[in-house]
Each structure stands twice: as C-alpha cells, then as structure tokens.
Amino acid sequence: MAEPLLEVRDLRVQFPTEDGLVKAVDGVSFTLEAGETLGVVGESGSGKSVSFLTVMGLIRENQADITGEVIFQGQDLLKLPAEEMRTIRGKKISMIFQDPMTSLHPYYKVGAQISEAIRAHESVSKREAHDQAVEMLRRVGIPRPEERADQYPHEFSGGMRQRAMIAMALSLNPDLLVADEPTTALDVTVQAQILDLIDRLKSEFNAAVVIITHDLGVVAEHCDHIQVMYAGKVVETGTRNDVYYEAHHPYTWGLLRSIARMDAERTERLRPIEGLPPSLIFVPPGCSFHPRCPYAFDRCPREVPELIPTDGHHADACLLTLEQKDRIFSEEVAVHS
C-alpha cells in the first residue's frame, strides 16, 4: 500500500505567554492521500489554521513549542532547515490565505506578484513568468487576464482577489493545496463558484486539498473526509457520510444544527451551541466540551475521552455509548442535517 502524501502524528503547538501556555494544537494526528480533499471544521480558536501553518513551516520553533511529526512525501517537515522548507513551500505545498486583501501586496500589480512566486522556484525569464501568470489568471476564470495582470489588488472584487490567490497558489502545480477559509466574506453565489473552481483545479492538477472552515455547510459537497476540531483537538473524523449522516460527537451535532436547510420546512429556530469556546490556556478538565454539552454526565469533567474509531474510517472522542450516540442523533439531530 502506497504511503500517504501527508501524515501528521501527535502534533502539539504551544505558545508561551505571560498568562500561561496557550495549547493551540494538542495532539492532532491524521493522514491525507494524494488526490483527496479534507475538510477541517471548527469554531475560531479550535486550532485549525495553526495546525496547517505549522505544516507549512510558517510557525517555527523560535515562536512556539512544537512536538510531533509532519511527514510529507517521506520527509519530516519539522526537522527541515528553514532554507529547505522554503523550497517546498510554494512549490510542493501552497496555501490560500484567509484574507486575500491582506495577503496580496497593495503596492504591486497582481501579475507581478504571481510572476515573482514563479521565479522564486523556477529558472525562467520575467517574460515567461508573466505569460505563466496570465495563463493562470485565465484558468481560474478571470476575464481579460492580460489587462487584469496589470492591475493592483484594490482594483479587483473580493471574489476576483480570491481567484488571483488561487492562481498564485497553483502556479507551480503543488502536490498539496491548503485553503484557509477560502470563502470568508464572499456572498453565497461567489462561495459556490470558488469551491467549484478548487474542485476543478484539483482534478486538473491532481493535487490533494485541505479546506479549513468554520462552516460544515461549506464543505458538504466538496470533501471526501471531514475532521472536526475543538479546543486544539480532533473530536470527530470520518468520511463525508459519517459526519453528516451518522455523527457521534455532541459538538458535531451542534454544528449540524446550525446549518439552515433549503429543502425542508423550517418548524423551529436554528439552535446555536450555547456558551463560548474555552480559553486555550485554561482548558476545562476532562472533555473540553463538557461545559457547553447538553449531554454531559458525571464522567465528562473527570475523564479525557480518546479519539476511538467505531469502524475503519469513523472516530470520535466522546464518553457516551455508541447506542446513546445513535439514538440522540436519530431523534434530535438527523432532522436538522
């Protein structure tokens, strides 16, 4: 059996602060196969972005305490020197950042920024790099790409800036594309266009894709596997069908209940998850979700649940029995999902 493209083993990222140690990522493990799309879902502060910024080598040991392994194409990225990591970042692993307005430099034309990314990794002339940049803008659906390449980011709409970021990320045909909240601040129609574009380009470039989002509805049609994170840990993981139709963790149930359905009559208000995400300095004892969980019982504040698989691909970290999870989901959650 072929090795996975990416394997993360027991990744922990902790930031020392004056108030204490921020446990941003607390023992995350997962694998990603070539050509697969992984959705990483959770509220702000759950550790989604920090996990993949660490994979990208954008959080280094002088900024945080990092332990674990990040095996990409047989190499542990955490052990690579910064110079070697720079050759991998952009060429083999690319990232679409959350806010394209702040990710694109306001003083440089869009085409020049894409060309610079190409020339940083390939020995090509300025003209060849510019032609590649124009071609990439065309492939991501930007009209009149020759003109657009000669414009500044503020002359692009939000959706166009996001397309330009995707063009830059894919300009070197990476093996792994990480999209961090790629549809934030975009209207619903443009969201769908961006996600469809990522799907199409994934097939075209044969890349693995990670979509980081706080919205389970965004990844419903686009991900093969879904990983739900809470307070720095993975609390549920499985195939798309596992998570949407047989979810086992109360936090996942809360996320599913918050999705509005267009194909069913709405008989009651959406039910948000009560309370706020915990401080990552003072994480609650036992199950970190128990202060917000309507199904918590006496073991929850005392025992830390392990991420236990119920079959080969579906795992959750909850102390409820499998029978209780199935009953609660079928009676209270499935009607909303």
C-alpha positions in Angstrom: 0.0 0.0 0.0 1.3 3.4 -1.0 2.4 5.9 1.7 0.0 8.8 2.3 1.0 12.1 0.8 0.9 13.8 4.3 0.9 12.1 7.7 0.7 14.2 10.9 1.5 12.4 14.1 0.6 13.7 17.6 1.3 17.4 16.6 1.4 19.8 19.5 1.9 23.5 19.2 2.1 25.6 22.4 2.7 29.4 22.6 4.3 30.7 25.8 2.6 33.9 27.0 2.7 36.0 30.2 -0.6 34.5 31.2 0.5 30.9 30.6 0.9 28.3 27.9 -1.5 28.5 25.0 -2.2 24.9 23.8 -3.2 25.9 20.3 -2.8 22.3 18.9 -3.0 19.5 21.4 -2.1 16.0 19.9 -3.5 16.2 16.4 -3.0 13.1 14.1 -4.3 12.5 10.6 -3.4 11.3 7.1 -4.1 12.7 3.7 -3.9 10.7 0.5 -2.9 12.2 -2.9 -6.0 13.5 -4.8 -8.1 13.6 -1.6 -10.0 16.6 -0.2 -10.0 17.0 3.6 -12.4 19.4 5.3 -11.2 20.8 8.7 -14.1 22.3 10.6 -14.4 24.1 13.9 -15.1 27.4 15.6 -12.4 30.2 15.7 -9.6 29.2 18.1 -10.1 25.5 17.6 -6.6 25.0 16.2 -7.5 24.6 12.5 -5.3 27.3 11.0 -2.4 26.8 13.4 -2.2 23.1 12.6 -1.6 23.9 8.9 0.5 27.0 9.3 2.8 24.6 11.2 2.7 22.1 8.4 3.6 24.9 6.0 6.6 25.8 8.2 5.2 29.3 8.9 5.2 28.6 12.7 8.8 27.7 13.7 10.4 26.6 17.0 11.5 30.1 17.9 7.9 31.2 18.0 6.3 28.2 19.7 7.0 24.8 21.4 6.3 22.3 18.6 6.4 18.5 19.0 5.2 15.6 16.9 5.9 14.7 13.3 4.7 16.1 9.9 5.7 13.5 7.3 5.3 14.9 3.7 6.4 12.7 0.9 8.6 10.7 3.3 10.3 13.8 4.9 9.6 15.1 8.4 9.0 18.8 7.7 9.5 19.8 11.3 13.1 18.7 11.1 14.0 20.5 7.9 16.1 23.7 8.0 14.3 26.9 7.1 16.0 27.2 3.7 15.0 23.8 2.6 11.4 24.3 3.9 11.3 27.5 1.7 11.9 25.4 -1.4 9.0 23.1 -0.5 6.6 25.9 0.5 5.0 27.3 -2.7 6.5 24.6 -5.0 5.1 21.4 -3.3 2.7 22.8 -0.7 0.7 26.0 -1.3 -1.7 27.9 0.8 -4.6 30.2 0.0 -4.8 32.5 3.0 -7.9 33.7 4.7 -8.0 37.3 3.6 -6.8 37.9 0.0 -6.8 41.7 0.5 -4.1 41.5 3.2 -2.3 38.5 1.5 -1.7 40.4 -1.8 0.7 43.3 -1.6 -1.2 46.5 -2.3 1.7 48.3 -4.0 2.5 45.6 -6.6 0.4 44.6 -9.6 -1.3 41.2 -9.4 0.5 39.7 -12.4 3.9 40.8 -10.9 3.2 39.1 -7.6 2.3 35.8 -9.3 5.4 36.1 -11.5 7.6 36.6 -8.5 6.2 33.5 -6.9 7.0 31.5 -10.1 10.5 32.9 -10.4 11.3 32.2 -6.7 11.2 28.5 -7.6 11.8 28.2 -11.3 14.6 29.4 -13.6 12.5 31.3 -16.1 12.7 34.8 -17.6 10.5 37.7 -16.5 8.5 37.4 -19.7 8.0 33.6 -19.3 6.9 34.1 -15.7 4.5 36.9 -16.7 3.0 34.7 -19.5 2.5 31.9 -17.0 0.8 34.3 -14.6 -1.6 35.5 -17.3 -2.4 31.9 -18.2 -3.1 31.0 -14.6 -5.4 34.0 -14.2 -7.2 32.7 -17.3 -7.5 29.2 -15.9 -9.1 30.5 -12.7 -11.8 32.3 -14.7 -10.6 35.9 -14.5 -11.8 37.7 -17.7 -9.4 39.7 -19.8 -6.4 38.2 -17.8 -3.8 40.3 -19.8 -5.4 43.5 -18.6 -6.1 42.2 -15.1 -2.5 41.1 -14.6 -1.5 44.7 -15.0 -3.9 45.9 -12.2 -3.5 46.3 -8.4 -5.4 44.3 -5.8 -7.7 47.1 -4.9 -9.0 47.1 -8.5 -10.3 43.5 -8.0 -13.5 42.5 -6.3 -13.4 40.1 -3.3 -14.1 37.1 -5.4 -11.6 38.1 -8.1 -8.9 38.6 -5.4 -9.6 35.1 -4.1 -9.3 33.7 -7.7 -6.0 35.6 -8.0 -4.7 34.0 -4.8 -5.8 30.5 -6.1 -3.9 31.3 -9.4 -0.8 32.2 -7.3 -1.1 29.1 -5.2 -1.5 26.7 -8.2 1.1 28.4 -10.4 3.8 25.9 -9.5 1.5 22.8 -9.7 1.8 21.9 -6.0 1.0 18.4 -4.6 -0.9 19.8 -1.6 -3.1 22.9 -1.6 -4.3 24.3 1.8 -7.3 26.7 1.5 -7.8 28.6 4.8 -11.4 29.9 4.9 -11.4 30.4 1.1 -14.9 31.7 1.1 -14.9 34.1 4.1 -16.6 37.5 3.3 -17.8 36.3 -0.1 -21.5 36.1 -1.0 -23.1 32.7 -1.3 -23.0 32.6 -5.1 -19.3 33.5 -5.2 -18.6 30.9 -2.4 -20.0 28.2 -4.6 -18.0 29.4 -7.6 -14.7 29.4 -5.6 -15.3 25.9 -4.2 -16.3 24.6 -7.6 -13.1 26.2 -9.0 -11.0 24.5 -6.3 -12.6 21.2 -7.2 -12.0 21.6 -10.9 -8.4 22.6 -10.5 -7.7 19.8 -8.0 -8.7 17.3 -10.7 -6.7 19.2 -13.4 -3.5 19.4 -11.2 -4.1 16.1 -9.4 -3.4 17.8 -6.0 -4.6 16.9 -2.5 -6.7 19.7 -1.0 -7.4 20.8 2.6 -10.3 23.2 3.1 -10.3 24.9 6.5 -13.6 26.4 7.5 -15.9 27.1 10.5 -19.0 26.1 8.4 -19.9 22.5 7.9 -22.3 23.6 5.1 -19.4 25.0 3.0 -17.7 21.6 2.8 -20.8 19.5 2.3 -20.3 18.7 -1.4 -16.6 19.2 -1.7 -14.7 17.0 0.8 -14.0 13.2 0.9 -13.1 13.3 4.6 -14.0 15.7 7.4 -12.1 16.5 10.6 -14.0 18.3 13.4 -11.7 20.3 15.8 -12.5 21.7 19.2 -10.0 23.3 21.7 -6.9 22.2 19.8 -8.0 18.6 19.4 -9.7 16.4 16.8 -13.1 15.4 18.3 -14.5 13.6 15.3 -13.2 12.4 11.9 -14.7 10.3 9.1 -16.0 10.3 5.6 -18.5 12.9 4.5 -21.3 10.5 5.0 -20.0 9.6 8.5 -20.1 13.2 9.7 -23.3 14.3 8.0 -25.5 11.2 8.4 -24.0 9.3 11.4 -22.3 12.0 13.5 -21.3 10.8 17.0 -19.9 13.8 18.9 -22.2 16.4 20.5 -20.0 19.3 19.2 -20.6 18.0 15.6 -24.3 17.8 16.3 -24.2 21.4 17.4 -22.5 22.4 14.1 -25.0 20.4 12.1 -28.0 22.0 13.9 -26.7 25.5 13.0 -27.0 24.8 9.2 -30.1 26.1 7.6 -31.8 23.7 5.2 -33.3 25.0 2.0 -35.1 21.7 1.1 -37.2 21.3 4.3 -39.9 23.3 6.0 -38.5 25.2 9.0 -40.6 24.4 12.0 -38.3 25.8 14.7 -35.5 28.2 15.1 -31.9 27.2 14.5 -30.2 26.1 17.8 -26.8 27.6 18.3 -24.2 25.9 20.5 -24.5 27.5 23.9 -21.6 29.2 25.6 -18.2 30.2 24.2 -15.1 28.2 23.2 -12.8 27.8 26.1 -9.5 29.6 26.8 -6.6 27.5 25.4 -4.6 28.5 28.5 -7.3 27.2 30.9 -8.8 24.3 29.0 -11.6 22.6 31.1 -10.6 19.3 32.7 -11.9 16.0 31.3 -13.7 16.5 28.0 -13.1 20.1 27.0 -16.6 20.4 25.5 -18.4 19.3 28.7 -19.3 22.9 30.0 -21.2 23.5 26.7 -22.6 20.0 26.2 -26.3 19.3 26.9 -25.5 15.5 27.2 -22.6 15.8 29.7 -22.7 13.4 32.7 -20.6 12.7 35.8 -17.6 11.2 33.9 -17.2 14.1 31.5 -15.4 16.6 33.8 -13.1 13.8 35.1 -12.1 11.8 32.0 -10.3 12.9 28.8 -12.0 10.9 26.0 -9.8 9.3 23.4 -10.4 9.5 19.7 -11.7 6.0 19.3 -12.7 4.5 15.9 -16.0 2.8 15.6 -15.0 1.4 12.2 -12.1 1.8 9.9 -12.7 5.4 9.0 -15.1 7.0 11.6 -13.7 8.0 15.0 -14.9 10.3 17.8 -13.8 11.5 21.2 -17.0 11.2 23.4 -17.8 9.2 26.5 -21.4 8.5 25.6 -22.0 4.9 24.5 -22.5 4.1 20.8 -26.1 3.2 21.4 -26.7 6.6 23.1 -25.0 8.5 20.2 -27.0 6.7 17.6 -30.3 7.3 19.5 -29.6 11.0 20.1 -28.6 11.6 16.5 -31.6 9.8 15.0 -34.1 11.5 17.4 -32.7 15.1 17.7 -30.1 15.8 15.1 -30.8 14.0 11.9 -33.9 16.1 11.2 -31.7 19.2 11.0 -28.8 17.7 9.0 
